[in-house]
Amino acid sequence: MSILSFLLGEKRKSASVAKERLQLIIAHERAAGRAPADYLPALQRDLVAVISKYVKITNNDIRVHIECQEDLEVLEVKIEIPQT
């Protein structure tokens, strides 16, 4: 976010805000030296709460998983959205 957009109060899309928050959570967890699985249940609950504002889903409709590939960690989120 630039200083100009901060001062002018530019409205940001919720997807970009959520992405930044997720990046901060992951960076914080890595810096703390905790196992990555510690925050996955809370992350899943938060995602269900946000998505439920727009589409009717339950905890069973979303899966959050971290996979280690060489020197990378891949966060995979699968969401089943019911057809209307």
C-alpha positions, -999 to 999 in steps of 0.1 A, spaced: 0 0 0 14 34 -10 14 64 13 -8 83 -11 -35 55 -11 -32 54 27 -38 91 30 -66 92 5 -83 62 20 -84 41 -11 -106 11 -6 -88 -22 -11 -104 -54 -23 -110 -80 5 -90 -106 -15 -58 -85 -14 -63 -78 23 -69 -115 31 -38 -124 10 -16 -99 29 -29 -112 63 -22 -148 54 13 -139 43 18 -121 77 5 -151 96 28 -175 78 58 -152 82 51 -148 119 47 -186 124 80 -193 106 98 -167 127 84 -181 159 98 -216 149 65 -233 154 52 -262 134 31 -250 105 1 -271 114 -5 -251 146 -25 -224 129 -43 -245 102 -75 -251 122 -79 -214 131 -71 -204 95 -98 -228 83 -124 -214 107 -115 -178 96 -118 -188 59 -152 -204 65 -164 -173 83 -154 -150 55 -166 -171 27 -199 -177 45 -207 -140 41 -211 -146 3 -218 -183 -1 -234 -208 22 -207 -233 32 -198 -254 62 -166 -266 78 -168 -298 58 -167 -278 25 -132 -265 30 -98 -282 34 -66 -264 43 -33 -283 39 4 -275 40 28 -295 18 66 -292 20 83 -293 -14 121 -291 -12 127 -257 4 92 -244 -1 60 -247 18 28 -248 -3 -5 -238 13 -34 -255 -4 -70 -245 2 -98 -264 -14 -133 -250 -12 -164 -269 -24 -190 -243 -33 -225 -257 -37 -243 -250 -70 -273 -228 -69 
